[in-house]
Amino acid sequence: MPRKDRAAKSAALAVARELDSEMTDEQRERMEKQGMGTFGGINKGEEQLFEKKLSKEEKKAAAEAKKAEIAAKKAAKKAAAAAESGEPVDDEGEGEGDDGDGAMETEAVKPKKEKAAKESKGKKGKKDKEEGGEAAEALDKLELGDGTHKLAVCTGNLASRKDSRDVKISSFSISLFGKILFEDQKFELTYGHRYGLIAQNGSGKSTLLKCVAARMIPIPDFIDIWFLDHESPPSERTAVDVVIDTVRLEKERLEKLEEEIMSENGPEDSRLEAIYEKLDKMDPSTFEKRAGELLFGLGFSQKMMHKATKDMSGGWRMRVALAQALFVKPMLLVLDEPTNHLDLGACVWLEDYLAKWESILLLTSHSADFLNGVCSKVYHLTVDRRLELYGGNYDSYVQTRKETEVNQLKRYEKEQEDIKHLKEFISSCGTYSNLVKQAQSKQKIIDKMVEAGLTPKPQPDPVFRFTFPSSEKIPPPVLAFQNVSFSYSGKVEDYLYTGLEFGIDCDSRIALVGPNGAGKSTLLKLMLQEIEPCEGEVRRNPHLRFGRYNQHSEDVLDLEKDPLNFLRDLFADGVVTTEGKKKWDVPEWRAKLGIFGVTGDKQTMPIKTLSPGYRARLVFCLMSLRNPHLLLLDEPTNPLDMDMIDSLAGAIKAFNGGVVLVSHDFKLLEQVAENIWVCEDKKVTPWRSDIKAYKKHLRTQMNQDLKRMNAGGGVH
């Protein structure tokens, strides 16, 4: 039930019991249906909208009243059951019998009133399920997609209190396919902190998140977890309705949990405080407004908010699912690459929103800029399988880690130098009797140092630096748009672009930015001549070779083969080089894969078992084998780790051809983009400043549009 004035109800409770005892079941049902009972429907809406804030003392009194109310309900049920079965009524209320037979009979014999109430509740539940089925499914059970976490062996012990909002796990270990990801580590999630998880591709970041979300480690049940791993299912409901349904069902869940805790442990249970805090923030009169604000921040126009989710693409339904998670505000929110389906504007909004997250946030992201703005602490899963915790944001992590490793290296070198001198002295003693005792003394010093634990040598993350091969220069213009207009329907009123006039050469470094739906990917397809313009002409040099990466590039990989045999079979006739076509042997293919960081056993593992980051590396390897003149990159950073993104930036800067890039990663854009083109309002317009200024512009524009929407002006 909603939180109301429980203190006032405690006074009415005695009257309710007296009235209840004098009424028949028929009279009681009629009174409740008409909303005339002590706790009927009179003034419920007013209390819901104008609920007053309670002090700590009032909250305690209200909790006591709630406990008394629950006890009274149990007593009434027992009395009704006993009356029907002809058993005497126990005056003690819940009274504990010696043999417990009374309790068995109470459970077995159901009064007619209770049965009628259940039938009524069942009908209502059916209606709710029809209206918000996808939300109910998400809240009733955390359903993680099929993934490797189901094959993982995960162990850990809860080191914090079961009623604490802070989670501390000791002896935390995860192994997968016999390989230990990490072992006997400490893992803590403190309420009010936002944790970023950083690691190399294939080290187990997503597996760790899924193990936490699936409660494969002992997380207290009252801590609700929301893991965003799939889009909202398609339905007839609009985006706004789907989001509101989710929070409505969450409100019902919290009220039910509150009753259970009150019934079992009473008002002193510390878990109630967190539940009351969440219920206080759930005002039904603001649901639609708040849902609209979230969807708008994630890129929805007012028209799209009221569009059925079945008519949306997977990317937009993923945004609906993200809005659901943000609206519910779970005590533990787990996000795996939340920016992958967002444009730059939505990334800026989400960064600002999550920076104020009040409970626990655990996320992975390949964007250093995003982590820098969101995180208050950072976990680093090291190459030697340790979980290290750093305070502060991403920049603080980088600085602290650098200083720590420098100090650790100095200690390591000093210890090794000391041991070396001691061993040299011991060796010089030989068998001289007068020096044996000194040698033994020095050996004891070494033994004590080893026993106390020697400082390990810091292991830096492996760095892979690859390059795209240099190709011959093509005289300009390489690619030219002349008065180009385009729409997929061919109708003038549907044009995405009108009158485009620009050229691209082999020394271009262009970043395409703009909101989702503006046509950035469409522009790349026009360059590739996969689609033809409705008006105008796209001219391209006949010798021009493209290297293309998009979000579906992995589809060209044969997932059943291993990388080595896949490349050998694909280029069975040989590889085109500056020296002509040439066939490569196994060592040469291994060396080529190694350049892109696909090394060791990963060269002979089935591609389907590799992480998305390693599959992306294979795609980059394929691109380099084509010796392109122009790189067209559409969101290349989505599956990559930060080190690989730096390697990609280095490869782009060293490439002697042209680059057209679409990305939401501000750091990559800052490193490689020399020109920024804004795709908006059917035009492509050069931005006259750098990417930092564009980010600032997006933030200002978003705040202005949000104010205008809240004022009723609307945003289309």
NORBEL-V181200 format. One record per residue. N is the residue number from 1. SS is DSSP state (alpha for helix, beta for strand, coil for the rest). PSI is psi in radians with two decimals (* if undefined). Layout:
n->N ss->SS psi->PSI
n->N ss->SS psi->PSI
This chain:
n->1 ss->coil psi->2.68
n->2 ss->coil psi->2.70
n->3 ss->coil psi->2.07
n->4 ss->coil psi->-2.87
n->5 ss->coil psi->1.49
n->6 ss->alpha psi->-0.51
n->7 ss->alpha psi->-0.70
n->8 ss->alpha psi->-0.61
n->9 ss->alpha psi->-0.52
n->10 ss->alpha psi->-0.60
n->11 ss->alpha psi->-0.59
n->12 ss->alpha psi->-0.20
n->13 ss->alpha psi->-0.72
n->14 ss->alpha psi->-0.72
n->15 ss->alpha psi->-0.70
n->16 ss->alpha psi->-0.75
n->17 ss->alpha psi->-0.73
n->18 ss->alpha psi->-0.79
n->19 ss->alpha psi->-0.70
n->20 ss->alpha psi->-0.68
n->21 ss->alpha psi->-0.43
n->22 ss->alpha psi->-0.18
n->23 ss->coil psi->2.63
n->24 ss->coil psi->2.91
n->25 ss->alpha psi->-0.67
n->26 ss->alpha psi->-0.78
n->27 ss->alpha psi->-0.71
n->28 ss->alpha psi->-0.74
n->29 ss->alpha psi->-0.76
n->30 ss->alpha psi->-0.73
n->31 ss->alpha psi->-0.75
n->32 ss->alpha psi->-0.67
n->33 ss->alpha psi->-0.66
n->34 ss->coil psi->-0.05
n->35 ss->coil psi->0.48
n->36 ss->coil psi->-0.01
n->37 ss->coil psi->3.06
n->38 ss->coil psi->-0.63
n->39 ss->coil psi->0.69
n->40 ss->coil psi->-2.82
n->41 ss->coil psi->0.01
n->42 ss->coil psi->2.28
n->43 ss->coil psi->0.26
n->44 ss->alpha psi->-0.75
n->45 ss->alpha psi->-0.69
n->46 ss->alpha psi->-0.74
n->47 ss->alpha psi->-0.61
n->48 ss->alpha psi->-0.68
n->49 ss->alpha psi->-0.54
n->50 ss->coil psi->0.73
n->51 ss->coil psi->2.25
n->52 ss->coil psi->2.69
n->53 ss->coil psi->2.38
n->54 ss->coil psi->2.57
n->55 ss->coil psi->3.05
n->56 ss->alpha psi->-0.71
n->57 ss->alpha psi->-0.73
n->58 ss->alpha psi->-0.65
n->59 ss->alpha psi->-0.72
n->60 ss->alpha psi->-0.76
n->61 ss->alpha psi->-0.69
n->62 ss->alpha psi->-0.66
n->63 ss->alpha psi->-0.70
n->64 ss->alpha psi->-0.73
n->65 ss->alpha psi->-0.68
n->66 ss->alpha psi->-0.73
n->67 ss->alpha psi->-0.73
n->68 ss->alpha psi->-0.66
n->69 ss->alpha psi->-0.77
n->70 ss->alpha psi->-0.73
n->71 ss->alpha psi->-0.69
n->72 ss->alpha psi->-0.71
n->73 ss->alpha psi->-0.73
n->74 ss->alpha psi->-0.73
n->75 ss->alpha psi->-0.71
n->76 ss->alpha psi->-0.74
n->77 ss->alpha psi->-0.75
n->78 ss->alpha psi->-0.70
n->79 ss->alpha psi->-0.74
n->80 ss->alpha psi->-0.72
n->81 ss->alpha psi->-0.72
n->82 ss->alpha psi->-0.64
n->83 ss->alpha psi->-0.72
n->84 ss->alpha psi->-0.62
n->85 ss->alpha psi->-0.09
n->86 ss->coil psi->0.19
n->87 ss->coil psi->2.64
n->88 ss->coil psi->2.56
n->89 ss->coil psi->2.32
n->90 ss->coil psi->2.12
n->91 ss->coil psi->-0.23
n->92 ss->coil psi->0.08
n->93 ss->coil psi->-1.71
n->94 ss->coil psi->-0.20
n->95 ss->coil psi->2.37
n->96 ss->coil psi->1.91
n->97 ss->coil psi->2.81
n->98 ss->coil psi->-0.66
n->99 ss->coil psi->-0.12
n->100 ss->coil psi->0.20
n->101 ss->alpha psi->-0.62
n->102 ss->alpha psi->-0.72
n->103 ss->alpha psi->-0.68
n->104 ss->alpha psi->-0.75
n->105 ss->alpha psi->-0.66
n->106 ss->alpha psi->-0.68
n->107 ss->alpha psi->-0.59
n->108 ss->alpha psi->-0.65
n->109 ss->coil psi->2.02
n->110 ss->coil psi->2.23
n->111 ss->coil psi->2.72
n->112 ss->alpha psi->-0.65
n->113 ss->alpha psi->-0.74
n->114 ss->alpha psi->-0.66
n->115 ss->alpha psi->-0.76
n->116 ss->alpha psi->-0.72
n->117 ss->alpha psi->-0.68
n->118 ss->alpha psi->-0.69
n->119 ss->alpha psi->-0.75
n->120 ss->alpha psi->-0.76
n->121 ss->alpha psi->-0.62
n->122 ss->alpha psi->-0.72
n->123 ss->alpha psi->-0.75
n->124 ss->alpha psi->-0.73
n->125 ss->alpha psi->-0.64
n->126 ss->alpha psi->-0.72
n->127 ss->alpha psi->-0.77
n->128 ss->alpha psi->-0.68
n->129 ss->alpha psi->-0.66
n->130 ss->alpha psi->-0.68
n->131 ss->alpha psi->-0.68
n->132 ss->coil psi->0.82
n->133 ss->alpha psi->-0.75
n->134 ss->alpha psi->-0.59
n->135 ss->alpha psi->-0.71
n->136 ss->alpha psi->-0.71
n->137 ss->alpha psi->-0.68
n->138 ss->alpha psi->-0.61
n->139 ss->alpha psi->-0.63
n->140 ss->alpha psi->-0.62
n->141 ss->coil psi->2.29
n->142 ss->coil psi->1.84
n->143 ss->coil psi->1.84
n->144 ss->coil psi->2.46
n->145 ss->coil psi->2.82
n->146 ss->coil psi->2.22
n->147 ss->coil psi->3.04
n->148 ss->alpha psi->-0.33
n->149 ss->alpha psi->-0.43
n->150 ss->alpha psi->-0.35
n->151 ss->alpha psi->-0.02
n->152 ss->coil psi->2.61
n->153 ss->beta psi->2.01
n->154 ss->beta psi->2.23
n->155 ss->beta psi->2.71
n->156 ss->beta psi->2.74
n->157 ss->beta psi->2.42
n->158 ss->beta psi->2.04
n->159 ss->coil psi->-0.13
n->160 ss->coil psi->2.98
n->161 ss->coil psi->2.62
n->162 ss->coil psi->-0.36
n->163 ss->coil psi->0.23
n->164 ss->coil psi->2.50
n->165 ss->coil psi->-0.26
n->166 ss->coil psi->2.36
n->167 ss->beta psi->2.17
n->168 ss->beta psi->2.14
n->169 ss->beta psi->2.24
n->170 ss->beta psi->2.78
n->171 ss->beta psi->0.80
n->172 ss->beta psi->2.14
n->173 ss->beta psi->2.51
n->174 ss->beta psi->2.30
n->175 ss->beta psi->2.60
n->176 ss->beta psi->2.20
n->177 ss->coil psi->0.64
n->178 ss->coil psi->-0.09
n->179 ss->beta psi->2.26
n->180 ss->beta psi->2.07
n->181 ss->beta psi->-0.76
n->182 ss->beta psi->2.84
n->183 ss->beta psi->2.37
n->184 ss->beta psi->0.90
n->185 ss->beta psi->2.76
n->186 ss->beta psi->2.42
n->187 ss->beta psi->2.09
n->188 ss->beta psi->2.48
n->189 ss->beta psi->1.86
n->190 ss->coil psi->2.33
n->191 ss->coil psi->2.31
n->192 ss->coil psi->-0.03
n->193 ss->coil psi->2.69
n->194 ss->beta psi->2.00
n->195 ss->beta psi->2.27
n->196 ss->beta psi->2.47
n->197 ss->beta psi->2.14
n->198 ss->beta psi->2.35
n->199 ss->coil psi->2.94
n->200 ss->coil psi->2.76
n->201 ss->coil psi->2.37
n->202 ss->coil psi->0.08
n->203 ss->coil psi->-0.22
n->204 ss->coil psi->0.42
n->205 ss->alpha psi->-0.90
n->206 ss->alpha psi->-0.64
n->207 ss->alpha psi->-0.72
n->208 ss->alpha psi->-0.81
n->209 ss->alpha psi->-0.74
n->210 ss->alpha psi->-0.63
n->211 ss->alpha psi->-0.69
n->212 ss->alpha psi->-0.82
n->213 ss->alpha psi->-0.58
n->214 ss->coil psi->0.09
n->215 ss->coil psi->0.68
n->216 ss->coil psi->-0.13
n->217 ss->coil psi->2.70
n->218 ss->coil psi->1.58
n->219 ss->coil psi->2.28
n->220 ss->coil psi->2.47
n->221 ss->coil psi->-0.52
n->222 ss->coil psi->-0.24
n->223 ss->coil psi->1.89
n->224 ss->coil psi->2.43
n->225 ss->beta psi->2.36
n->226 ss->beta psi->2.06
n->227 ss->beta psi->2.10
n->228 ss->beta psi->1.80
n->229 ss->coil psi->-0.08
n->230 ss->coil psi->2.80
n->231 ss->coil psi->2.87
n->232 ss->coil psi->2.36
n->233 ss->coil psi->2.57
n->234 ss->coil psi->2.44
n->235 ss->coil psi->3.10
n->236 ss->coil psi->-0.27
n->237 ss->coil psi->2.57
n->238 ss->beta psi->2.90
n->239 ss->alpha psi->-0.76
n->240 ss->alpha psi->-0.79
n->241 ss->alpha psi->-0.70
n->242 ss->alpha psi->-0.74
n->243 ss->alpha psi->-0.75
n->244 ss->alpha psi->-0.70
n->245 ss->alpha psi->-0.70
n->246 ss->alpha psi->-0.84
n->247 ss->alpha psi->-0.52
n->248 ss->alpha psi->-0.75
n->249 ss->alpha psi->-0.59
n->250 ss->alpha psi->-0.65
n->251 ss->alpha psi->-0.76
n->252 ss->alpha psi->-0.69
n->253 ss->alpha psi->-0.75
n->254 ss->alpha psi->-0.70
n->255 ss->alpha psi->-0.69
n->256 ss->alpha psi->-0.73
n->257 ss->alpha psi->-0.67
n->258 ss->alpha psi->-0.78
n->259 ss->alpha psi->-0.72
n->260 ss->alpha psi->-0.76
n->261 ss->alpha psi->-0.72
n->262 ss->alpha psi->-0.71
n->263 ss->alpha psi->-0.67
n->264 ss->alpha psi->-0.76
n->265 ss->alpha psi->-0.23
n->266 ss->coil psi->3.13
n->267 ss->coil psi->-0.17
n->268 ss->coil psi->-0.14
n->269 ss->coil psi->2.21
n->270 ss->coil psi->-0.28
n->271 ss->alpha psi->-0.42
n->272 ss->alpha psi->-0.56
n->273 ss->alpha psi->-0.78
n->274 ss->alpha psi->-0.66
n->275 ss->alpha psi->-0.77
n->276 ss->alpha psi->-0.64
n->277 ss->alpha psi->-0.76
n->278 ss->alpha psi->-0.71
n->279 ss->alpha psi->-0.61
n->280 ss->alpha psi->-0.57
n->281 ss->coil psi->-0.06
n->282 ss->coil psi->1.46
n->283 ss->coil psi->1.92
n->284 ss->alpha psi->-0.46
n->285 ss->alpha psi->-0.28
n->286 ss->alpha psi->0.05
n->287 ss->alpha psi->-0.86
n->288 ss->alpha psi->-0.71
n->289 ss->alpha psi->-0.81
n->290 ss->alpha psi->-0.69
n->291 ss->alpha psi->-0.71
n->292 ss->alpha psi->-0.70
n->293 ss->alpha psi->-0.74
n->294 ss->alpha psi->-0.82
n->295 ss->alpha psi->-0.66
n->296 ss->alpha psi->-0.75
n->297 ss->alpha psi->-0.52
n->298 ss->coil psi->0.15
n->299 ss->coil psi->0.06
n->300 ss->coil psi->2.40
n->301 ss->coil psi->2.94
n->302 ss->alpha psi->-0.57
n->303 ss->alpha psi->-0.75
n->304 ss->alpha psi->-0.55
n->305 ss->alpha psi->-0.54
n->306 ss->coil psi->0.41
n->307 ss->coil psi->2.45
n->308 ss->beta psi->2.43
n->309 ss->alpha psi->-0.38
n->310 ss->alpha psi->-0.36
n->311 ss->alpha psi->0.16
n->312 ss->coil psi->2.69
n->313 ss->coil psi->2.95
n->314 ss->alpha psi->-0.64
n->315 ss->alpha psi->-0.72
n->316 ss->alpha psi->-0.61
n->317 ss->alpha psi->-0.46
n->318 ss->alpha psi->-0.63
n->319 ss->alpha psi->-0.64
n->320 ss->alpha psi->-0.77
n->321 ss->alpha psi->-0.67
n->322 ss->alpha psi->-0.70
n->323 ss->alpha psi->-0.67
n->324 ss->alpha psi->-0.83
n->325 ss->alpha psi->-0.73
n->326 ss->alpha psi->-0.60
n->327 ss->alpha psi->-0.71
n->328 ss->alpha psi->-0.55
n->329 ss->coil psi->1.13
n->330 ss->coil psi->2.82
n->331 ss->coil psi->-0.46
n->332 ss->beta psi->1.92
n->333 ss->beta psi->2.17
n->334 ss->beta psi->2.11
n->335 ss->beta psi->2.27
n->336 ss->beta psi->1.85
n->337 ss->coil psi->1.11
n->338 ss->coil psi->-0.30
n->339 ss->coil psi->-0.01
n->340 ss->coil psi->-0.53
n->341 ss->coil psi->0.26
n->342 ss->coil psi->2.67
n->343 ss->coil psi->3.13
n->344 ss->alpha psi->-0.71
n->345 ss->alpha psi->-0.78
n->346 ss->alpha psi->-0.60
n->347 ss->alpha psi->-0.74
n->348 ss->alpha psi->-0.78
n->349 ss->alpha psi->-0.81
n->350 ss->alpha psi->-0.68
n->351 ss->alpha psi->-0.81
n->352 ss->alpha psi->-0.66
n->353 ss->alpha psi->-0.83
n->354 ss->alpha psi->-0.41
n->355 ss->coil psi->-0.32
n->356 ss->coil psi->0.26
n->357 ss->coil psi->2.31
n->358 ss->coil psi->-0.38
n->359 ss->coil psi->-2.27
n->360 ss->beta psi->2.29
n->361 ss->beta psi->2.26
n->362 ss->beta psi->2.11
n->363 ss->beta psi->2.75
n->364 ss->beta psi->2.57
n->365 ss->coil psi->2.52
n->366 ss->coil psi->-0.09
n->367 ss->coil psi->1.92
n->368 ss->alpha psi->-0.62
n->369 ss->alpha psi->-0.73
n->370 ss->alpha psi->-0.82
n->371 ss->alpha psi->-0.61
n->372 ss->alpha psi->-0.61
n->373 ss->alpha psi->-0.35
n->374 ss->alpha psi->-0.80
n->375 ss->coil psi->2.51
n->376 ss->coil psi->-0.29
n->377 ss->beta psi->2.72
n->378 ss->beta psi->2.25
n->379 ss->beta psi->2.35
n->380 ss->beta psi->2.07
n->381 ss->beta psi->1.83
n->382 ss->coil psi->2.94
n->383 ss->coil psi->-0.38
n->384 ss->coil psi->0.46
n->385 ss->coil psi->0.90
n->386 ss->coil psi->2.56
n->387 ss->beta psi->1.94
n->388 ss->beta psi->2.36
n->389 ss->beta psi->2.27
n->390 ss->beta psi->2.45
n->391 ss->beta psi->2.63
n->392 ss->coil psi->-3.08
n->393 ss->coil psi->-2.90
n->394 ss->alpha psi->-0.74
n->395 ss->alpha psi->-0.70
n->396 ss->alpha psi->-0.69
n->397 ss->alpha psi->-0.82
n->398 ss->alpha psi->-0.81
n->399 ss->alpha psi->-0.81
n->400 ss->alpha psi->-0.74
n->401 ss->alpha psi->-0.71
n->402 ss->alpha psi->-0.81
n->403 ss->alpha psi->-0.73
n->404 ss->alpha psi->-0.78
n->405 ss->alpha psi->-0.60
n->406 ss->alpha psi->-0.81
n->407 ss->alpha psi->-0.68
n->408 ss->alpha psi->-0.69
n->409 ss->alpha psi->-0.66
n->410 ss->alpha psi->-0.76
n->411 ss->alpha psi->-0.74
n->412 ss->alpha psi->-0.82
n->413 ss->alpha psi->-0.67
n->414 ss->alpha psi->-0.78
n->415 ss->alpha psi->-0.77
n->416 ss->alpha psi->-0.64
n->417 ss->alpha psi->-0.73
n->418 ss->alpha psi->-0.77
n->419 ss->alpha psi->-0.69
n->420 ss->alpha psi->-0.79
n->421 ss->alpha psi->-0.70
n->422 ss->alpha psi->-0.74
n->423 ss->alpha psi->-0.64
n->424 ss->alpha psi->-0.68
n->425 ss->alpha psi->-0.76
n->426 ss->alpha psi->-0.72
n->427 ss->alpha psi->-0.61
n->428 ss->alpha psi->-0.31
n->429 ss->alpha psi->-0.53
n->430 ss->coil psi->-2.40
n->431 ss->coil psi->0.28
n->432 ss->coil psi->2.21
n->433 ss->alpha psi->-0.61
n->434 ss->alpha psi->-0.21
n->435 ss->alpha psi->-0.11
n->436 ss->alpha psi->-0.76
n->437 ss->alpha psi->-0.69
n->438 ss->alpha psi->-0.70
n->439 ss->alpha psi->-0.74
n->440 ss->alpha psi->-0.67
n->441 ss->alpha psi->-0.75
n->442 ss->alpha psi->-0.63
n->443 ss->alpha psi->-0.62
n->444 ss->alpha psi->-0.63
n->445 ss->alpha psi->-0.77
n->446 ss->alpha psi->-0.77
n->447 ss->alpha psi->-0.71
n->448 ss->alpha psi->-0.67
n->449 ss->alpha psi->-0.75
n->450 ss->alpha psi->-0.73
n->451 ss->alpha psi->-0.67
n->452 ss->alpha psi->-0.34
n->453 ss->coil psi->2.01
n->454 ss->coil psi->2.62
n->455 ss->coil psi->2.15
n->456 ss->coil psi->2.67
n->457 ss->coil psi->2.23
n->458 ss->coil psi->2.38
n->459 ss->coil psi->1.93
n->460 ss->coil psi->2.72
n->461 ss->coil psi->2.45
n->462 ss->coil psi->2.36
n->463 ss->coil psi->2.22
n->464 ss->coil psi->2.09
n->465 ss->coil psi->1.98
n->466 ss->coil psi->2.91
n->467 ss->coil psi->2.64
n->468 ss->coil psi->2.36
n->469 ss->coil psi->2.55
n->470 ss->coil psi->2.44
n->471 ss->coil psi->2.90
n->472 ss->coil psi->2.60
n->473 ss->coil psi->2.49
n->474 ss->coil psi->2.31
n->475 ss->coil psi->2.51
n->476 ss->coil psi->2.75
n->477 ss->coil psi->2.35
n->478 ss->coil psi->-0.75
n->479 ss->beta psi->2.18
n->480 ss->beta psi->2.32
n->481 ss->beta psi->2.20
n->482 ss->beta psi->1.82
n->483 ss->beta psi->0.84
n->484 ss->beta psi->2.28
n->485 ss->beta psi->2.55
n->486 ss->beta psi->2.49
n->487 ss->coil psi->2.64
n->488 ss->coil psi->-0.52
n->489 ss->coil psi->-0.33
n->490 ss->coil psi->-0.09
n->491 ss->coil psi->2.50
n->492 ss->alpha psi->-0.68
n->493 ss->alpha psi->-0.27
n->494 ss->alpha psi->0.13
n->495 ss->coil psi->2.26
n->496 ss->coil psi->-0.59
n->497 ss->beta psi->2.58
n->498 ss->beta psi->2.32
n->499 ss->beta psi->0.75
n->500 ss->beta psi->2.30
n->501 ss->beta psi->1.85
n->502 ss->beta psi->2.92
n->503 ss->beta psi->2.66
n->504 ss->beta psi->2.33
n->505 ss->coil psi->-3.13
n->506 ss->coil psi->-0.14
n->507 ss->coil psi->0.23
n->508 ss->coil psi->2.47
n->509 ss->beta psi->1.54
n->510 ss->beta psi->2.33
n->511 ss->beta psi->2.19
n->512 ss->beta psi->2.15
n->513 ss->beta psi->2.86
n->514 ss->coil psi->2.95
n->515 ss->coil psi->2.75
n->516 ss->coil psi->2.43
n->517 ss->coil psi->-0.11
n->518 ss->coil psi->-0.34
n->519 ss->coil psi->0.48
n->520 ss->alpha psi->-0.84
n->521 ss->alpha psi->-0.58
n->522 ss->alpha psi->-0.69
n->523 ss->alpha psi->-0.70
n->524 ss->alpha psi->-0.66
n->525 ss->alpha psi->-0.62
n->526 ss->alpha psi->-0.67
n->527 ss->alpha psi->-0.67
n->528 ss->alpha psi->-0.13
n->529 ss->coil psi->0.51
n->530 ss->coil psi->-0.49
n->531 ss->coil psi->2.67
n->532 ss->coil psi->2.50
n->533 ss->coil psi->2.64
n->534 ss->coil psi->-0.59
n->535 ss->beta psi->2.70
n->536 ss->beta psi->-2.89
n->537 ss->beta psi->2.46
n->538 ss->beta psi->1.96
n->539 ss->beta psi->2.32
n->540 ss->beta psi->2.56
n->541 ss->coil psi->2.29
n->542 ss->coil psi->-0.35
n->543 ss->coil psi->0.01
n->544 ss->coil psi->2.24
n->545 ss->coil psi->2.35
n->546 ss->beta psi->2.55
n->547 ss->beta psi->2.00
n->548 ss->beta psi->2.38
n->549 ss->beta psi->2.25
n->550 ss->coil psi->-3.10
n->551 ss->coil psi->-0.12
n->552 ss->coil psi->0.27
n->553 ss->alpha psi->-0.47
n->554 ss->alpha psi->-0.26
n->555 ss->alpha psi->-0.34
n->556 ss->alpha psi->-0.17
n->557 ss->coil psi->2.46
n->558 ss->coil psi->1.80
n->559 ss->coil psi->-0.35
n->560 ss->coil psi->-0.38
n->561 ss->coil psi->2.86
n->562 ss->beta psi->2.78
n->563 ss->alpha psi->-0.69
n->564 ss->alpha psi->-0.90
n->565 ss->alpha psi->-0.53
n->566 ss->alpha psi->-0.81
n->567 ss->alpha psi->-0.70
n->568 ss->alpha psi->-0.71
n->569 ss->alpha psi->-0.65
n->570 ss->alpha psi->-0.62
n->571 ss->coil psi->0.84
n->572 ss->coil psi->-0.51
n->573 ss->coil psi->-0.12
n->574 ss->coil psi->2.94
n->575 ss->beta psi->2.39
n->576 ss->beta psi->2.10
n->577 ss->beta psi->3.11
n->578 ss->coil psi->-0.29
n->579 ss->coil psi->0.13
n->580 ss->beta psi->-3.02
n->581 ss->beta psi->2.34
n->582 ss->beta psi->2.38
n->583 ss->coil psi->2.40
n->584 ss->coil psi->2.53
n->585 ss->coil psi->3.08
n->586 ss->alpha psi->-0.80
n->587 ss->alpha psi->-0.64
n->588 ss->alpha psi->-0.66
n->589 ss->alpha psi->-0.68
n->590 ss->alpha psi->-0.70
n->591 ss->alpha psi->-0.69
n->592 ss->alpha psi->-0.79
n->593 ss->alpha psi->-0.66
n->594 ss->alpha psi->-0.56
n->595 ss->alpha psi->-0.58
n->596 ss->coil psi->0.25
n->597 ss->coil psi->0.11
n->598 ss->coil psi->1.64
n->599 ss->coil psi->2.97
n->600 ss->alpha psi->-2.38
n->601 ss->alpha psi->-0.27
n->602 ss->alpha psi->-0.32
n->603 ss->alpha psi->-0.37
n->604 ss->coil psi->0.16
n->605 ss->coil psi->2.56
n->606 ss->beta psi->2.40
n->607 ss->alpha psi->-0.54
n->608 ss->alpha psi->-0.34
n->609 ss->alpha psi->-0.11
n->610 ss->coil psi->2.66
n->611 ss->coil psi->2.80
n->612 ss->alpha psi->-0.56
n->613 ss->alpha psi->-0.71
n->614 ss->alpha psi->-0.56
n->615 ss->alpha psi->-0.67
n->616 ss->alpha psi->-0.65
n->617 ss->alpha psi->-0.65
n->618 ss->alpha psi->-0.68
n->619 ss->alpha psi->-0.73
n->620 ss->alpha psi->-0.64
n->621 ss->alpha psi->-0.75
n->622 ss->alpha psi->-0.73
n->623 ss->alpha psi->-0.75
n->624 ss->alpha psi->-0.51
n->625 ss->alpha psi->-0.23
n->626 ss->coil psi->-0.07
n->627 ss->coil psi->1.06
n->628 ss->coil psi->2.73
n->629 ss->coil psi->-0.51
n->630 ss->beta psi->2.20
n->631 ss->beta psi->2.21
n->632 ss->beta psi->1.89
n->633 ss->beta psi->2.00
n->634 ss->beta psi->1.83
n->635 ss->coil psi->1.03
n->636 ss->coil psi->-0.28
n->637 ss->coil psi->-0.17
n->638 ss->coil psi->-0.82
n->639 ss->coil psi->0.08
n->640 ss->coil psi->2.70
n->641 ss->coil psi->3.05
n->642 ss->alpha psi->-0.66
n->643 ss->alpha psi->-0.68
n->644 ss->alpha psi->-0.57
n->645 ss->alpha psi->-0.71
n->646 ss->alpha psi->-0.67
n->647 ss->alpha psi->-0.70
n->648 ss->alpha psi->-0.73
n->649 ss->alpha psi->-0.73
n->650 ss->alpha psi->-0.68
n->651 ss->alpha psi->-0.67
n->652 ss->alpha psi->-0.75
n->653 ss->alpha psi->-0.58
n->654 ss->alpha psi->-0.23
n->655 ss->coil psi->2.37
n->656 ss->coil psi->0.06
n->657 ss->coil psi->-2.91
n->658 ss->beta psi->2.78
n->659 ss->beta psi->2.29
n->660 ss->beta psi->2.12
n->661 ss->beta psi->2.32
n->662 ss->beta psi->2.10
n->663 ss->coil psi->2.65
n->664 ss->coil psi->0.13
n->665 ss->coil psi->1.83
n->666 ss->alpha psi->-0.60
n->667 ss->alpha psi->-0.77
n->668 ss->alpha psi->-0.77
n->669 ss->alpha psi->-0.70
n->670 ss->alpha psi->-0.59
n->671 ss->alpha psi->-0.62
n->672 ss->alpha psi->-0.41
n->673 ss->coil psi->2.16
n->674 ss->coil psi->-0.46
n->675 ss->beta psi->2.39
n->676 ss->beta psi->2.14
n->677 ss->beta psi->2.22
n->678 ss->beta psi->2.10
n->679 ss->beta psi->1.85
n->680 ss->beta psi->2.59
n->681 ss->coil psi->0.71
n->682 ss->coil psi->0.27
n->683 ss->beta psi->2.84
n->684 ss->beta psi->1.94
n->685 ss->beta psi->2.27
n->686 ss->beta psi->2.38
n->687 ss->beta psi->2.29
n->688 ss->coil psi->0.09
n->689 ss->coil psi->-2.86
n->690 ss->coil psi->-3.14
n->691 ss->alpha psi->-0.50
n->692 ss->alpha psi->-0.70
n->693 ss->alpha psi->-0.62
n->694 ss->alpha psi->-0.67
n->695 ss->alpha psi->-0.75
n->696 ss->alpha psi->-0.70
n->697 ss->alpha psi->-0.76
n->698 ss->alpha psi->-0.75
n->699 ss->alpha psi->-0.76
n->700 ss->alpha psi->-0.76
n->701 ss->alpha psi->-0.69
n->702 ss->alpha psi->-0.77
n->703 ss->alpha psi->-0.70
n->704 ss->alpha psi->-0.75
n->705 ss->alpha psi->-0.66
n->706 ss->alpha psi->-0.73
n->707 ss->alpha psi->-0.71
n->708 ss->alpha psi->-0.68
n->709 ss->alpha psi->-0.77
n->710 ss->alpha psi->-0.50
n->711 ss->coil psi->-0.06
n->712 ss->coil psi->0.10
n->713 ss->coil psi->-0.51
n->714 ss->coil psi->2.60
n->715 ss->coil psi->2.19
n->716 ss->coil psi->*
